[in-house]
């Protein structure tokens, strides 16, 4: 069941989860040979455009910093650290006070972000950008009261290996666990809620995380919650085992398609409105470009597109 609401607060209390043997451990997961690795963002890349997946994962082409992605990273950092404060101190004012220090921390970690506001109007653009981040943080407080919550986990890295050998991995913004053991997976989005016909794509990432937690903990998460800070809507979905088994079939089919592309060298472009924002448009055959030759062996240099760290995989846009 899916519900989309504006300005309503979920009522699942949180507690620290207890250890539950995972189905993978019970089946001897460590003995499974890992044949590949997939995260929600990389799966999303392939579904959007196989050639984009190739550029990011195979070629590891560098990408320019994005103001929208940087804003998403900043807002996520503020909301993560908000819960470091004492319960009573989690106020809008306290959250807003975290914005500038967190931006300065991000600049220390990724100095290239300073290029976003290096033009003649850089100072004014930065002020507008920061004001947008402020509004998103303030909007968060219209959706739930953090003084009533104590997340079990924040920015949680999870991974599991399927029987096929495919490793699933990713970062979950927040996990809440009720005294009953019910689990809620929460993800913050700094974009706006999708139209009804795009909800399934938005929920794929959450079902991916739910599948991993189900395998790790042996219990289907009770609720998946997407909080859209761009317009103040909340999308909630209650998964069941059938949902998660279908999600597993989907990710394994995606991996098989990726493997076929690796074997054949055919990474077909797929055009969409997202092409207007693609850093690699000039290399795309659909726009008169020519992709670089496929590397003879995997490229080792790091790329912002393939990092899964504090500035990892923002799926907000």
N, C-alpha and C positions, 0 to 999 in steps of 0.2 A: 504494500500500500504506500502511495506517495501522497504527501501533503505539502503545499507551499503556503507559507504564512508570512505576514509582515508584523514585526514588533511583538511577537509572543515568545514567552520564555519557556524552554523545555524544563521538565520537572524531574529529571533523573538524577538522584543524588549520587555522589561519587565516593568511592572507597578504594583502598589499595587492593589490587587483585591478588588472589591466592594462586600458588603454583598448581597447574594442572598438566599432567603428562600429555604431550601432543600426539595426535595420531601418527605423525611422521616419525616421532621417536619410538613409538610402540612398534612401528613396522620396520625399524632399522633404517631410518632415513639417511644416516651417515654413510651407509653402504651404497647409496645410489650415486652413480657417476653423473656429475653435473655436465650437461651438454650445452648450456647457454643460460643467459640471465636476462630478465625482463622486468622493467618497472612500469608503472602506469603512464608516465610521460613518454617513455620510448614506445610503448604500445600505442599510445595516442598519436605519436609521430607517424608510425607506419600506417595507421588507419587513415590519417589525414593525407599522407603522401609518401609512398615507399621511397621516392627519391630523397625527400627530406630526411627520412631515417638514415639513408645511406650517407648523406652529407654530414650528419651529426655523429653517427656511431661508427661508420666504416672510415670515412675520410677525416673525421674530427676537424671539420673546418671551423675556424674561429668565428664568433658572432659579436656584433657590436653590443655594448651595454644598452639596455632598454629602460627608459624612464618609468614605464608602467611596471615592468618586472622588478625594478629596484624599489619602487613604492610598495609593491606587494611584499617584498622581502622585509622592508622596514616595518610595515604594519604587523606582519607575522611576528617579528622580533619583539615588538612592543607588547603584543598580546601574550606571547610566551613568558616574558619577564614580569608582566603584571601579576602573575600567579606566584612570583617569588615574594611578593609583598605580604604582610600580615593580612588576614581576611578582611578586617575592617578598613584597611587602607587601600583597598582596590576600588578606587573612585575614578571618575573621568579625569579629574584634575591630576591625579597621580599618574594616570596612563599618559596624558599629554606631556607631562614633564619628562617622560622617557623618550619622546620622539627625537629630540636633538642629540642626546647622548648616544642613542642607538644608531642614528645616522653617522655620527662621528666614528663610532666603532666600525660600521660597515666600510667607511672610507679608509680606515686603517687597514682593514683586511683586503679590500679591493680598491686600490687607489685609482684604477681606471674609471670608476664611477664618477669621479670629479669631471670627466670629459662631458658628462651629460649637460652640465651647466657652464660650459667654458666660452660660450659665444658672447656677443655684445650685450644681449639681454639676459645673460646667464643668471644674474642675481634676481631679476624679476621672475624668470622662469622657475628658479629654485623656490622662491617664495610661494608661487602658485602651486607648485608640486607639493610642497610641505603642507600647504593649507588643505589640499585634497586629502593628504594622509591624515591630517587632524580630523577632518569630517568623517572619515571612515572609522577612526578610533572612537569618536563620539557616537557614531551610529551603532557600534557594537553594544554600547550600554543600553540601547533601546531594545535589544534583542534578548539579553539575559543579564542577570545580576551576578557578577563574579564573586561577590561576597557570600553567595549561597552555594558556591561550588568549591570542590577541592579535587582537581583532576588527578587521576591515577598516573597518567603519563602525558608528557608534552614533547613534541618533536621526536617521537618514538621511531627509531629505525627498526624495521621488521623484515625478516626474510625466511623463506621456507623453500624446500626442494620437493617438487612433485615427483610422483613415481616415474614419470617420463624422463626425469633428469633436468627439467627446466627449473631454474631458480627464480622465484618471485621475490622482489625486494622493493622497499620504498620507505618513505617517511610519513608518519601520521601526525597531523597537527596536534590533536588532543584525543585522549582516551579517558572516558569517565566510566567508573564501575560502581554500580549500586550495591548496597548491602546484600541484596538478593543474589548478586553475581552477574546481573544483567550488564552488558557492555554497550556503551554508546560511543561511536566513532564520530568525531567532529572535525570538519575541515573548514577553514576560513577562506573565502574568496573575495578578492578586492574588485572583481568585476560585478556585473549585474546578473540576476537570475535568468536562466535561459527560457526561451519559449517552450511550451509544452512538448512540441515535436523534437526538441533537442534535450529533453530531460534524461533520456536513456544514456546519451553520451556523457552527460554530466555525472550520472550515477555510476558509470563504469569504473571510474577511479575508486569510488567508495566500496563498490562490490569487490574490487581487486583487494583492497585492504581487508575487508571482511573475510574473504577467502583465506588470506594469510593468517589472520588471527584465529579463525576457526581451526585451521590445521595446527596452529601452535598451542591453542588452549582447549580444543575439543568442544567448544561451545559456539554456536552461531551468535554473533553480535545482535543485540535486541534492536538497535536503532542506528541508522546512518543519517547524519545531519550535516547539511551544507549551509553555511551562513554567508549570505551575499552582502558584503559591506558596501557595495556600490549603490544598492538601492534598498537595503534593509529588509530583504526577504529571506525566509528560511525554508529550505527544501528538506523534508524528512521522508525516510523510507524504512520500512521494516522488512528485512530480508528473511528468507527461509533457506533450508538446505537445497531445495530445488534451484533457487536463484544462484547459490554459490557453486553448485555443480555445473550449472550452465555457464557461469563465469569461467570456471576452470576449463571447460571445453573450448570456450572462445579464446582464451589466452593461449592454449595449446595449438589451436588452429592458426592463430596469428603467428606463433613461433614457427610452425611448419611453413607458412607462407614466406617468412623471413629467411628460413633455411633454403627454400627453393630459389629465392632471389640471390642468396649468397652463391649457390651452386651454379646458377645460370649467368650471373652477372647482370641480370635484367632488373633494374630498379625503375619502374615506370612512374613518371610524374602524374599527379592527380591535381587538377586545378580546382581552386575554390576561392572564396573571398579572402581567405587567409594569405593568398599569394601576395597581396598588396603589402604585407608586413614581413615577408620572408627575406632574410639576409642573403639568400643564395639565388634570388630570382635571375640575376645576370648569367648564372650557370645553367639555368633550366632550359631544356629544348623547347618547352612550350612558349618561351619568350625569346627564342632565337639564340639561346646560349648553348654552350658545350660543357658537359661535366668533365672534371679532370679525370685522367686515367685512374682506374682502380688501383689502390696500393697493392704491391706484391705481398707485403706482410702487414699486419696490423700496425697502425700508427700509434706511437706511445705518447706523443705530446699531449698535454692536458688541454681541454676545451671547455669553456663555460657551458656549452650545450650538454656536456656529458658528466658534469660534476654533480654529485648528490651530497652537498654539505650544507652549511648554514644558508648559502645562497642557492640551494638546489631547487631544481624542477618546480618552478612556480607555474601552476596550472590555472592562474586566475583570470586570464584574458578571454 
